Amino acid sequence: MTFDGRKATTLFMLAVFVGSSLLALGLPAKAAFMPLLVGIPGSLLCAAQLVLDFRNGEAESRSKTDDESAGKSEVEMFVWLLLFTATILCFGFVVGGPLIVTLFVRAGSQESWPRAVFAGAGTFAVLYGVFIWLLELSLFNGFVLDWLLA
């Protein structure tokens, strides 16, 4: 059994999702809703990915160039994860979410601008339509927007 970067990434993300879910259990029900809404499905998907990684990991024989490109891809994903986190912290979910999704689809996935704008608009529709309008939750506004609007 080998332990590569892919399995390490999956284990790290599993720990993040399980940790957020466990921390949310100590919160009041209304405050715990959002972390559990993200943490439980994320934990299940990471666990399934980990099973697939260990099951298919032994059968795969990759060349050294494949390993290098996979490592580069994982570093890029961690950079995007950090950018996503920083954007959400600065501009909040409703503004920062669609912004970073648009940038990721355009720059990270190298899709066309219409597709990137469509993805950003879809993100806005889900965040605003589902969480704010339908569920009547107040989402984090971001430190920069709070500072500018205060």
PLY file of the C-alpha trace (Angstrom):
ply
format ascii 1.0
element vertex 150
property float x
property float y
property float z
element edge 149
property int vertex1
property int vertex2
end_header
0.00 0.00 0.00
1.52 3.28 -1.09
0.59 6.66 0.30
0.74 9.42 -2.29
-0.24 13.07 -2.42
-3.74 12.30 -3.63
-4.52 10.21 -0.56
-2.93 12.84 1.68
-5.11 15.54 0.13
-8.23 13.42 0.56
-7.35 12.68 4.19
-6.71 16.36 4.87
-10.05 17.40 3.38
-11.81 14.59 5.26
-10.29 15.91 8.50
-11.45 19.46 7.66
-15.02 18.36 6.95
-15.27 16.02 9.94
-13.71 18.66 12.18
-16.17 21.33 11.06
-19.06 18.94 11.59
-17.88 18.01 15.09
-17.37 21.66 16.04
-20.84 22.50 14.73
-22.42 19.94 17.06
-21.59 22.19 19.99
-23.37 25.20 18.47
-27.03 26.18 18.73
-29.20 24.58 16.05
-29.50 27.67 13.85
-25.75 28.36 13.97
-24.85 24.71 13.34
-27.00 24.43 10.23
-24.52 25.85 7.69
-21.39 23.96 8.90
-23.36 20.72 9.02
-24.90 21.39 5.60
-21.40 21.57 4.15
-19.53 19.25 6.52
-21.68 16.12 6.36
-21.88 15.78 2.54
-18.22 16.79 2.29
-17.25 14.10 4.80
-19.23 11.46 2.95
-17.75 12.42 -0.42
-14.20 12.49 0.97
-14.69 9.09 2.59
-15.94 7.68 -0.71
-12.97 9.25 -2.53
-10.59 7.76 0.03
-12.06 4.29 -0.54
-11.64 4.75 -4.30
-8.08 6.02 -3.83
-7.05 2.99 -1.79
-8.92 0.53 -4.01
-7.57 1.87 -7.31
-4.22 3.09 -6.00
-2.50 -0.25 -6.16
-3.73 -1.05 -9.67
-2.56 2.25 -11.11
0.95 2.43 -12.43
1.82 6.01 -13.24
5.01 7.30 -14.75
7.16 9.94 -13.04
5.79 12.71 -15.28
2.24 11.78 -14.28
3.24 12.06 -10.61
4.85 15.46 -11.20
1.78 16.80 -13.01
-0.49 15.41 -10.28
1.66 17.17 -7.67
1.47 20.42 -9.61
-2.29 20.04 -9.89
-2.63 19.49 -6.14
-0.54 22.58 -5.41
-2.74 24.58 -7.79
-5.87 23.32 -6.01
-4.46 24.32 -2.62
-3.69 27.78 -4.03
-7.28 28.05 -5.29
-8.54 26.84 -1.91
-6.54 29.58 -0.18
-7.79 32.17 -2.69
-11.36 30.98 -2.13
-10.96 31.27 1.63
-9.39 34.72 1.41
-12.08 35.95 -0.97
-14.89 34.67 1.26
-13.27 36.22 4.34
-12.79 39.57 2.60
-15.99 39.89 0.57
-18.39 37.38 2.11
-20.35 34.56 0.54
-22.77 36.48 -1.68
-20.13 38.72 -3.32
-16.95 36.65 -2.90
-18.42 33.26 -3.81
-19.58 34.18 -7.32
-16.42 36.25 -7.86
-13.99 33.44 -7.05
-16.06 30.82 -8.91
-16.02 33.04 -12.00
-12.25 33.49 -11.72
-11.68 29.78 -11.14
-13.76 28.70 -14.12
-12.04 31.27 -16.36
-8.43 30.99 -15.15
-8.26 27.64 -13.36
-10.33 25.60 -15.79
-9.52 27.79 -18.80
-13.12 28.02 -19.95
-14.62 30.87 -21.95
-15.90 34.06 -20.33
-19.57 33.23 -21.02
-19.22 29.91 -19.19
-17.34 31.55 -16.33
-19.98 34.27 -15.95
-22.72 31.62 -16.12
-21.02 29.66 -13.32
-20.66 32.81 -11.22
-24.30 33.74 -11.81
-25.37 30.21 -10.86
-23.34 30.45 -7.67
-25.00 33.77 -6.85
-28.44 32.30 -7.57
-27.84 29.36 -5.24
-26.33 31.44 -2.45
-28.93 34.18 -2.58
-31.93 32.14 -3.71
-31.51 29.12 -1.47
-29.77 30.43 1.61
-30.97 34.03 1.89
-34.38 34.00 0.22
-35.63 30.43 0.79
-33.97 29.49 4.10
-33.83 33.09 5.38
-30.29 32.69 6.68
-27.88 35.56 7.08
-24.58 34.75 5.40
-21.20 36.17 6.35
-20.69 39.56 4.67
-16.89 39.61 4.75
-14.50 41.81 6.65
-13.89 44.29 3.83
-17.57 44.80 3.07
-18.39 45.15 6.79
-15.62 47.74 7.10
-16.76 49.67 4.01
-20.43 49.61 5.00
-19.85 50.46 8.67
0 1
1 2
2 3
3 4
4 5
5 6
6 7
7 8
8 9
9 10
10 11
11 12
12 13
13 14
14 15
15 16
16 17
17 18
18 19
19 20
20 21
21 22
22 23
23 24
24 25
25 26
26 27
27 28
28 29
29 30
30 31
31 32
32 33
33 34
34 35
35 36
36 37
37 38
38 39
39 40
40 41
41 42
42 43
43 44
44 45
45 46
46 47
47 48
48 49
49 50
50 51
51 52
52 53
53 54
54 55
55 56
56 57
57 58
58 59
59 60
60 61
61 62
62 63
63 64
64 65
65 66
66 67
67 68
68 69
69 70
70 71
71 72
72 73
73 74
74 75
75 76
76 77
77 78
78 79
79 80
80 81
81 82
82 83
83 84
84 85
85 86
86 87
87 88
88 89
89 90
90 91
91 92
92 93
93 94
94 95
95 96
96 97
97 98
98 99
99 100
100 101
101 102
102 103
103 104
104 105
105 106
106 107
107 108
108 109
109 110
110 111
111 112
112 113
113 114
114 115
115 116
116 117
117 118
118 119
119 120
120 121
121 122
122 123
123 124
124 125
125 126
126 127
127 128
128 129
129 130
130 131
131 132
132 133
133 134
134 135
135 136
136 137
137 138
138 139
139 140
140 141
141 142
142 143
143 144
144 145
145 146
146 147
147 148
148 149
